Amino acid sequence: METQEEGKTEKTFKNFGKRVDDFLVEFNEAGERLRKEFEVKLEELKVSAEKIKKEAENNERWKEVEDNLKKAGDEFGNAFKAAFKKRNP
């Protein structure tokens, strides 16, 4: 009777080990697929970012917007300094 129990246990562990091995193979394959998809998406994002950067550099309107935002930031800074600077009594 004891040998039958040992045989069942061994068979159970062997089956469990096989399932773990199968799972690890599937897990590694899925990881590899995801890595490849990630690399493709990353390259697409890099290309898109470069395209947008070039468009922004070549577009005079964006340069004007940038200049105006810098001016507005300077004016805001001056207004902040004026509002909070110490006054001599």
Jmol script that loads the backbone (N, CA, C; Angstrom):
load data "model"
ATOM      1  N   MET A   1       0.821  -1.180   0.000  1.00  0.00           N
ATOM      2  CA  MET A   1       0.000   0.000   0.000  1.00  0.00           C
ATOM      3  C   MET A   1       0.873   1.254   0.000  1.00  0.00           C
ATOM      4  N   GLU A   2       1.949   1.176   0.770  1.00  0.00           N
ATOM      5  CA  GLU A   2       2.835   2.324   0.868  1.00  0.00           C
ATOM      6  C   GLU A   2       3.512   2.630  -0.462  1.00  0.00           C
ATOM      7  N   THR A   3       3.873   1.639  -1.222  1.00  0.00           N
ATOM      8  CA  THR A   3       4.505   1.860  -2.517  1.00  0.00           C
ATOM      9  C   THR A   3       3.534   2.469  -3.511  1.00  0.00           C
ATOM     10  N   GLN A   4       2.244   2.123  -3.391  1.00  0.00           N
ATOM     11  CA  GLN A   4       1.252   2.745  -4.273  1.00  0.00           C
ATOM     12  C   GLN A   4       1.149   4.243  -3.965  1.00  0.00           C
ATOM     13  N   GLU A   5       1.173   4.593  -2.674  1.00  0.00           N
ATOM     14  CA  GLU A   5       1.121   6.006  -2.280  1.00  0.00           C
ATOM     15  C   GLU A   5       2.353   6.744  -2.802  1.00  0.00           C
ATOM     16  N   GLU A   6       3.517   6.105  -2.691  1.00  0.00           N
ATOM     17  CA  GLU A   6       4.743   6.727  -3.205  1.00  0.00           C
ATOM     18  C   GLU A   6       4.655   6.894  -4.713  1.00  0.00           C
ATOM     19  N   GLY A   7       4.118   5.936  -5.394  1.00  0.00           N
ATOM     20  CA  GLY A   7       3.976   6.022  -6.846  1.00  0.00           C
ATOM     21  C   GLY A   7       3.031   7.139  -7.253  1.00  0.00           C
ATOM     22  N   LYS A   8       1.929   7.291  -6.509  1.00  0.00           N
ATOM     23  CA  LYS A   8       0.978   8.367  -6.812  1.00  0.00           C
ATOM     24  C   LYS A   8       1.612   9.730  -6.564  1.00  0.00           C
ATOM     25  N   THR A   9       2.336   9.834  -5.483  1.00  0.00           N
ATOM     26  CA  THR A   9       2.992  11.100  -5.145  1.00  0.00           C
ATOM     27  C   THR A   9       4.038  11.457  -6.194  1.00  0.00           C
ATOM     28  N   GLU A  10       4.837  10.476  -6.579  1.00  0.00           N
ATOM     29  CA  GLU A  10       5.849  10.720  -7.600  1.00  0.00           C
ATOM     30  C   GLU A  10       5.204  11.136  -8.910  1.00  0.00           C
ATOM     31  N   LYS A  11       4.108  10.457  -9.265  1.00  0.00           N
ATOM     32  CA  LYS A  11       3.406  10.790 -10.500  1.00  0.00           C
ATOM     33  C   LYS A  11       2.832  12.205 -10.421  1.00  0.00           C
ATOM     34  N   THR A  12       2.295  12.565  -9.255  1.00  0.00           N
ATOM     35  CA  THR A  12       1.731  13.907  -9.060  1.00  0.00           C
ATOM     36  C   THR A  12       2.821  14.961  -9.203  1.00  0.00           C
ATOM     37  N   PHE A  13       3.964  14.738  -8.551  1.00  0.00           N
ATOM     38  CA  PHE A  13       5.062  15.707  -8.646  1.00  0.00           C
ATOM     39  C   PHE A  13       5.629  15.773 -10.063  1.00  0.00           C
ATOM     40  N   LYS A  14       5.701  14.631 -10.728  1.00  0.00           N
ATOM     41  CA  LYS A  14       6.193  14.615 -12.109  1.00  0.00           C
ATOM     42  C   LYS A  14       5.259  15.413 -13.008  1.00  0.00           C
ATOM     43  N   ASN A  15       3.953  15.214 -12.837  1.00  0.00           N
ATOM     44  CA  ASN A  15       2.953  15.948 -13.612  1.00  0.00           C
ATOM     45  C   ASN A  15       3.031  17.448 -13.293  1.00  0.00           C
ATOM     46  N   PHE A  16       3.172  17.751 -12.021  1.00  0.00           N
ATOM     47  CA  PHE A  16       3.300  19.157 -11.608  1.00  0.00           C
ATOM     48  C   PHE A  16       4.548  19.786 -12.226  1.00  0.00           C
ATOM     49  N   GLY A  17       5.651  19.081 -12.194  1.00  0.00           N
ATOM     50  CA  GLY A  17       6.898  19.582 -12.774  1.00  0.00           C
ATOM     51  C   GLY A  17       6.764  19.826 -14.270  1.00  0.00           C
ATOM     52  N   LYS A  18       6.069  18.909 -14.955  1.00  0.00           N
ATOM     53  CA  LYS A  18       5.859  19.080 -16.387  1.00  0.00           C
ATOM     54  C   LYS A  18       5.030  20.331 -16.655  1.00  0.00           C
ATOM     55  N   ARG A  19       3.998  20.537 -15.857  1.00  0.00           N
ATOM     56  CA  ARG A  19       3.163  21.731 -16.030  1.00  0.00           C
ATOM     57  C   ARG A  19       3.944  23.010 -15.751  1.00  0.00           C
ATOM     58  N   VAL A  20       4.795  22.975 -14.742  1.00  0.00           N
ATOM     59  CA  VAL A  20       5.628  24.144 -14.454  1.00  0.00           C
ATOM     60  C   VAL A  20       6.571  24.412 -15.617  1.00  0.00           C
ATOM     61  N   ASP A  21       7.186  23.357 -16.148  1.00  0.00           N
ATOM     62  CA  ASP A  21       8.071  23.512 -17.310  1.00  0.00           C
ATOM     63  C   ASP A  21       7.325  24.104 -18.504  1.00  0.00           C
ATOM     64  N   ASP A  22       6.120  23.582 -18.773  1.00  0.00           N
ATOM     65  CA  ASP A  22       5.312  24.114 -19.879  1.00  0.00           C
ATOM     66  C   ASP A  22       4.966  25.581 -19.648  1.00  0.00           C
ATOM     67  N   PHE A  23       4.610  25.889 -18.408  1.00  0.00           N
ATOM     68  CA  PHE A  23       4.279  27.277 -18.073  1.00  0.00           C
ATOM     69  C   PHE A  23       5.480  28.192 -18.297  1.00  0.00           C
ATOM     70  N   LEU A  24       6.649  27.770 -17.873  1.00  0.00           N
ATOM     71  CA  LEU A  24       7.846  28.593 -18.040  1.00  0.00           C
ATOM     72  C   LEU A  24       8.179  28.811 -19.509  1.00  0.00           C
ATOM     73  N   VAL A  25       7.983  27.788 -20.319  1.00  0.00           N
ATOM     74  CA  VAL A  25       8.222  27.937 -21.762  1.00  0.00           C
ATOM     75  C   VAL A  25       7.259  28.972 -22.335  1.00  0.00           C
ATOM     76  N   GLU A  26       5.974  28.852 -21.999  1.00  0.00           N
ATOM     77  CA  GLU A  26       4.981  29.818 -22.486  1.00  0.00           C
ATOM     78  C   GLU A  26       5.273  31.218 -21.951  1.00  0.00           C
ATOM     79  N   PHE A  27       5.669  31.291 -20.701  1.00  0.00           N
ATOM     80  CA  PHE A  27       5.985  32.575 -20.084  1.00  0.00           C
ATOM     81  C   PHE A  27       7.152  33.247 -20.796  1.00  0.00           C
ATOM     82  N   ASN A  28       8.188  32.493 -21.092  1.00  0.00           N
ATOM     83  CA  ASN A  28       9.353  33.041 -21.798  1.00  0.00           C
ATOM     84  C   ASN A  28       8.992  33.474 -23.211  1.00  0.00           C
ATOM     85  N   GLU A  29       8.159  32.685 -23.895  1.00  0.00           N
ATOM     86  CA  GLU A  29       7.735  33.054 -25.247  1.00  0.00           C
ATOM     87  C   GLU A  29       6.903  34.331 -25.215  1.00  0.00           C
ATOM     88  N   ALA A  30       6.008  34.433 -24.254  1.00  0.00           N
ATOM     89  CA  ALA A  30       5.186  35.642 -24.134  1.00  0.00           C
ATOM     90  C   ALA A  30       6.059  36.847 -23.814  1.00  0.00           C
ATOM     91  N   GLY A  31       7.035  36.658 -22.947  1.00  0.00           N
ATOM     92  CA  GLY A  31       7.951  37.745 -22.613  1.00  0.00           C
ATOM     93  C   GLY A  31       8.738  38.213 -23.828  1.00  0.00           C
ATOM     94  N   GLU A  32       9.167  37.283 -24.636  1.00  0.00           N
ATOM     95  CA  GLU A  32       9.918  37.622 -25.847  1.00  0.00           C
ATOM     96  C   GLU A  32       9.029  38.387 -26.833  1.00  0.00           C
ATOM     97  N   ARG A  33       7.773  37.924 -26.992  1.00  0.00           N
ATOM     98  CA  ARG A  33       6.842  38.629 -27.888  1.00  0.00           C
ATOM     99  C   ARG A  33       6.596  40.050 -27.393  1.00  0.00           C
ATOM    100  N   LEU A  34       6.396  40.189 -26.094  1.00  0.00           N
ATOM    101  CA  LEU A  34       6.154  41.524 -25.531  1.00  0.00           C
ATOM    102  C   LEU A  34       7.372  42.427 -25.699  1.00  0.00           C
ATOM    103  N   ARG A  35       8.562  41.863 -25.528  1.00  0.00           N
ATOM    104  CA  ARG A  35       9.787  42.656 -25.697  1.00  0.00           C
ATOM    105  C   ARG A  35       9.900  43.160 -27.127  1.00  0.00           C
ATOM    106  N   LYS A  36       9.595  42.281 -28.088  1.00  0.00           N
ATOM    107  CA  LYS A  36       9.657  42.680 -29.495  1.00  0.00           C
ATOM    108  C   LYS A  36       8.616  43.758 -29.802  1.00  0.00           C
ATOM    109  N   GLU A  37       7.394  43.571 -29.292  1.00  0.00           N
ATOM    110  CA  GLU A  37       6.348  44.580 -29.506  1.00  0.00           C
ATOM    111  C   GLU A  37       6.747  45.906 -28.882  1.00  0.00           C
ATOM    112  N   PHE A  38       7.335  45.852 -27.690  1.00  0.00           N
ATOM    113  CA  PHE A  38       7.781  47.060 -27.012  1.00  0.00           C
ATOM    114  C   PHE A  38       8.847  47.773 -27.836  1.00  0.00           C
ATOM    115  N   GLU A  39       9.801  47.026 -28.374  1.00  0.00           N
ATOM    116  CA  GLU A  39      10.856  47.626 -29.187  1.00  0.00           C
ATOM    117  C   GLU A  39      10.277  48.297 -30.425  1.00  0.00           C
ATOM    118  N   VAL A  40       9.298  47.655 -31.069  1.00  0.00           N
ATOM    119  CA  VAL A  40       8.663  48.231 -32.256  1.00  0.00           C
ATOM    120  C   VAL A  40       7.950  49.528 -31.879  1.00  0.00           C
ATOM    121  N   LYS A  41       7.172  49.493 -30.801  1.00  0.00           N
ATOM    122  CA  LYS A  41       6.437  50.691 -30.367  1.00  0.00           C
ATOM    123  C   LYS A  41       7.399  51.802 -29.974  1.00  0.00           C
ATOM    124  N   LEU A  42       8.490  51.443 -29.307  1.00  0.00           N
ATOM    125  CA  LEU A  42       9.482  52.443 -28.918  1.00  0.00           C
ATOM    126  C   LEU A  42      10.096  53.106 -30.146  1.00  0.00           C
ATOM    127  N   GLU A  43      10.409  52.322 -31.154  1.00  0.00           N
ATOM    128  CA  GLU A  43      10.953  52.890 -32.384  1.00  0.00           C
ATOM    129  C   GLU A  43       9.936  53.812 -33.054  1.00  0.00           C
ATOM    130  N   GLU A  44       8.668  53.391 -33.067  1.00  0.00           N
ATOM    131  CA  GLU A  44       7.622  54.236 -33.646  1.00  0.00           C
ATOM    132  C   GLU A  44       7.526  55.568 -32.898  1.00  0.00           C
ATOM    133  N   LEU A  45       7.613  55.506 -31.575  1.00  0.00           N
ATOM    134  CA  LEU A  45       7.554  56.737 -30.780  1.00  0.00           C
ATOM    135  C   LEU A  45       8.766  57.632 -31.042  1.00  0.00           C
ATOM    136  N   LYS A  46       9.928  57.025 -31.186  1.00  0.00           N
ATOM    137  CA  LYS A  46      11.133  57.810 -31.480  1.00  0.00           C
ATOM    138  C   LYS A  46      10.999  58.523 -32.823  1.00  0.00           C
ATOM    139  N   VAL A  47      10.489  57.799 -33.822  1.00  0.00           N
ATOM    140  CA  VAL A  47      10.300  58.395 -35.147  1.00  0.00           C
ATOM    141  C   VAL A  47       9.287  59.533 -35.062  1.00  0.00           C
ATOM    142  N   SER A  48       8.192  59.305 -34.357  1.00  0.00           N
ATOM    143  CA  SER A  48       7.166  60.342 -34.217  1.00  0.00           C
ATOM    144  C   SER A  48       7.718  61.562 -33.484  1.00  0.00           C
ATOM    145  N   ALA A  49       8.477  61.327 -32.431  1.00  0.00           N
ATOM    146  CA  ALA A  49       9.052  62.438 -31.667  1.00  0.00           C
ATOM    147  C   ALA A  49      10.015  63.245 -32.532  1.00  0.00           C
ATOM    148  N   GLU A  50      10.819  62.563 -33.311  1.00  0.00           N
ATOM    149  CA  GLU A  50      11.768  63.256 -34.191  1.00  0.00           C
ATOM    150  C   GLU A  50      11.027  64.062 -35.245  1.00  0.00           C
ATOM    151  N   LYS A  51       9.965  63.495 -35.783  1.00  0.00           N
ATOM    152  CA  LYS A  51       9.164  64.192 -36.790  1.00  0.00           C
ATOM    153  C   LYS A  51       8.543  65.455 -36.200  1.00  0.00           C
ATOM    154  N   ILE A  52       7.973  65.341 -35.021  1.00  0.00           N
ATOM    155  CA  ILE A  52       7.362  66.507 -34.358  1.00  0.00           C
ATOM    156  C   ILE A  52       8.423  67.552 -34.041  1.00  0.00           C
ATOM    157  N   LYS A  53       9.580  67.097 -33.594  1.00  0.00           N
ATOM    158  CA  LYS A  53      10.670  68.026 -33.279  1.00  0.00           C
ATOM    159  C   LYS A  53      11.093  68.802 -34.528  1.00  0.00           C
ATOM    160  N   LYS A  54      11.232  68.095 -35.647  1.00  0.00           N
ATOM    161  CA  LYS A  54      11.625  68.763 -36.887  1.00  0.00           C
ATOM    162  C   LYS A  54      10.556  69.734 -37.358  1.00  0.00           C
ATOM    163  N   GLU A  55       9.285  69.312 -37.238  1.00  0.00           N
ATOM    164  CA  GLU A  55       8.194  70.206 -37.628  1.00  0.00           C
ATOM    165  C   GLU A  55       8.192  71.464 -36.772  1.00  0.00           C
ATOM    166  N   ALA A  56       8.424  71.294 -35.489  1.00  0.00           N
ATOM    167  CA  ALA A  56       8.429  72.443 -34.580  1.00  0.00           C
ATOM    168  C   ALA A  56       9.608  73.365 -34.874  1.00  0.00           C
ATOM    169  N   GLU A  57      10.746  72.783 -35.185  1.00  0.00           N
ATOM    170  CA  GLU A  57      11.926  73.603 -35.491  1.00  0.00           C
ATOM    171  C   GLU A  57      11.724  74.377 -36.785  1.00  0.00           C
ATOM    172  N   ASN A  58      11.057  73.776 -37.744  1.00  0.00           N
ATOM    173  CA  ASN A  58      10.882  74.399 -39.041  1.00  0.00           C
ATOM    174  C   ASN A  58       9.672  75.321 -39.111  1.00  0.00           C
ATOM    175  N   ASN A  59       8.863  75.305 -38.122  1.00  0.00           N
ATOM    176  CA  ASN A  59       7.642  76.072 -38.160  1.00  0.00           C
ATOM    177  C   ASN A  59       7.852  77.415 -37.444  1.00  0.00           C
ATOM    178  N   GLU A  60       7.786  78.481 -38.192  1.00  0.00           N
ATOM    179  CA  GLU A  60       8.031  79.815 -37.649  1.00  0.00           C
ATOM    180  C   GLU A  60       7.004  80.196 -36.583  1.00  0.00           C
ATOM    181  N   ARG A  61       5.795  79.692 -36.738  1.00  0.00           N
ATOM    182  CA  ARG A  61       4.744  80.007 -35.776  1.00  0.00           C
ATOM    183  C   ARG A  61       5.136  79.529 -34.376  1.00  0.00           C
ATOM    184  N   TRP A  62       5.747  78.338 -34.288  1.00  0.00           N
ATOM    185  CA  TRP A  62       6.142  77.816 -32.978  1.00  0.00           C
ATOM    186  C   TRP A  62       7.266  78.650 -32.379  1.00  0.00           C
ATOM    187  N   LYS A  63       8.131  79.179 -33.216  1.00  0.00           N
ATOM    188  CA  LYS A  63       9.187  80.058 -32.703  1.00  0.00           C
ATOM    189  C   LYS A  63       8.576  81.328 -32.122  1.00  0.00           C
ATOM    190  N   GLU A  64       7.571  81.857 -32.800  1.00  0.00           N
ATOM    191  CA  GLU A  64       6.883  83.055 -32.312  1.00  0.00           C
ATOM    192  C   GLU A  64       6.173  82.760 -30.988  1.00  0.00           C
ATOM    193  N   VAL A  65       5.536  81.617 -30.904  1.00  0.00           N
ATOM    194  CA  VAL A  65       4.858  81.222 -29.659  1.00  0.00           C
ATOM    195  C   VAL A  65       5.885  81.101 -28.535  1.00  0.00           C
ATOM    196  N   GLU A  66       7.005  80.479 -28.828  1.00  0.00           N
ATOM    197  CA  GLU A  66       8.051  80.320 -27.821  1.00  0.00           C
ATOM    198  C   GLU A  66       8.561  81.683 -27.344  1.00  0.00           C
ATOM    199  N   ASP A  67       8.802  82.593 -28.276  1.00  0.00           N
ATOM    200  CA  ASP A  67       9.262  83.936 -27.907  1.00  0.00           C
ATOM    201  C   ASP A  67       8.238  84.656 -27.042  1.00  0.00           C
ATOM    202  N   ASN A  68       6.960  84.561 -27.432  1.00  0.00           N
ATOM    203  CA  ASN A  68       5.920  85.221 -26.656  1.00  0.00           C
ATOM    204  C   ASN A  68       5.771  84.622 -25.263  1.00  0.00           C
ATOM    205  N   LEU A  69       5.927  83.303 -25.163  1.00  0.00           N
ATOM    206  CA  LEU A  69       5.864  82.675 -23.848  1.00  0.00           C
ATOM    207  C   LEU A  69       7.033  83.103 -22.966  1.00  0.00           C
ATOM    208  N   LYS A  70       8.203  83.265 -23.567  1.00  0.00           N
ATOM    209  CA  LYS A  70       9.352  83.748 -22.797  1.00  0.00           C
ATOM    210  C   LYS A  70       9.101  85.163 -22.296  1.00  0.00           C
ATOM    211  N   LYS A  71       8.552  86.002 -23.173  1.00  0.00           N
ATOM    212  CA  LYS A  71       8.240  87.379 -22.772  1.00  0.00           C
ATOM    213  C   LYS A  71       7.209  87.388 -21.655  1.00  0.00           C
ATOM    214  N   ALA A  72       6.182  86.564 -21.787  1.00  0.00           N
ATOM    215  CA  ALA A  72       5.141  86.496 -20.757  1.00  0.00           C
ATOM    216  C   ALA A  72       5.732  86.012 -19.435  1.00  0.00           C
ATOM    217  N   GLY A  73       6.634  85.057 -19.485  1.00  0.00           N
ATOM    218  CA  GLY A  73       7.294  84.574 -18.269  1.00  0.00           C
ATOM    219  C   GLY A  73       8.114  85.658 -17.615  1.00  0.00           C
ATOM    220  N   ASP A  74       8.836  86.439 -18.433  1.00  0.00           N
ATOM    221  CA  ASP A  74       9.625  87.550 -17.891  1.00  0.00           C
ATOM    222  C   ASP A  74       8.719  88.591 -17.246  1.00  0.00           C
ATOM    223  N   GLU A  75       7.623  88.928 -17.916  1.00  0.00           N
ATOM    224  CA  GLU A  75       6.683  89.908 -17.368  1.00  0.00           C
ATOM    225  C   GLU A  75       6.068  89.403 -16.063  1.00  0.00           C
ATOM    226  N   PHE A  76       5.725  88.127 -16.021  1.00  0.00           N
ATOM    227  CA  PHE A  76       5.160  87.546 -14.811  1.00  0.00           C
ATOM    228  C   PHE A  76       6.174  87.624 -13.674  1.00  0.00           C
ATOM    229  N   GLY A  77       7.435  87.324 -13.992  1.00  0.00           N
ATOM    230  CA  GLY A  77       8.495  87.417 -12.981  1.00  0.00           C
ATOM    231  C   GLY A  77       8.650  88.830 -12.465  1.00  0.00           C
ATOM    232  N   ASN A  78       8.602  89.803 -13.370  1.00  0.00           N
ATOM    233  CA  ASN A  78       8.717  91.208 -12.950  1.00  0.00           C
ATOM    234  C   ASN A  78       7.533  91.614 -12.079  1.00  0.00           C
ATOM    235  N   ALA A  79       6.336  91.175 -12.460  1.00  0.00           N
ATOM    236  CA  ALA A  79       5.153  91.498 -11.671  1.00  0.00           C
ATOM    237  C   ALA A  79       5.240  90.858 -10.290  1.00  0.00           C
ATOM    238  N   PHE A  80       5.728  89.655 -10.205  1.00  0.00           N
ATOM    239  CA  PHE A  80       5.869  88.961  -8.930  1.00  0.00           C
ATOM    240  C   PHE A  80       6.874  89.693  -8.043  1.00  0.00           C
ATOM    241  N   LYS A  81       7.996  90.092  -8.638  1.00  0.00           N
ATOM    242  CA  LYS A  81       9.009  90.825  -7.868  1.00  0.00           C
ATOM    243  C   LYS A  81       8.454  92.152  -7.367  1.00  0.00           C
ATOM    244  N   ALA A  82       7.726  92.855  -8.230  1.00  0.00           N
ATOM    245  CA  ALA A  82       7.143  94.153  -7.829  1.00  0.00           C
ATOM    246  C   ALA A  82       6.125  93.959  -6.718  1.00  0.00           C
ATOM    247  N   ALA A  83       5.363  92.942  -6.758  1.00  0.00           N
ATOM    248  CA  ALA A  83       4.321  92.725  -5.757  1.00  0.00           C
ATOM    249  C   ALA A  83       4.895  92.371  -4.408  1.00  0.00           C
ATOM    250  N   PHE A  84       6.030  91.717  -4.385  1.00  0.00           N
ATOM    251  CA  PHE A  84       6.556  91.237  -3.125  1.00  0.00           C
ATOM    252  C   PHE A  84       7.873  91.878  -2.688  1.00  0.00           C
ATOM    253  N   LYS A  85       8.326  92.890  -3.413  1.00  0.00           N
ATOM    254  CA  LYS A  85       9.600  93.481  -2.999  1.00  0.00           C
ATOM    255  C   LYS A  85       9.339  94.397  -1.793  1.00  0.00           C
ATOM    256  N   LYS A  86      10.339  94.491  -0.971  1.00  0.00           N
ATOM    257  CA  LYS A  86      10.220  95.298   0.254  1.00  0.00           C
ATOM    258  C   LYS A  86      10.244  96.768  -0.120  1.00  0.00           C
ATOM    259  N   ARG A  87       9.373  97.482   0.530  1.00  0.00           N
ATOM    260  CA  ARG A  87       9.324  98.940   0.311  1.00  0.00           C
ATOM    261  C   ARG A  87      10.030  99.624   1.457  1.00  0.00           C
ATOM    262  N   ASN A  88      10.766 100.664   1.135  1.00  0.00           N
ATOM    263  CA  ASN A  88      11.437 101.450   2.172  1.00  0.00           C
ATOM    264  C   ASN A  88      10.450 102.475   2.722  1.00  0.00           C
ATOM    265  N   PRO A  89      10.214 102.509   4.044  1.00  0.00           N
ATOM    266  CA  PRO A  89       9.257 103.475   4.605  1.00  0.00           C
ATOM    267  C   PRO A  89       9.780 104.881   4.613  1.00  0.00           C
TER     268      PRO A  89
END
end "model"
wireframe off; spacefill off
backbone 0.3
color backbone group
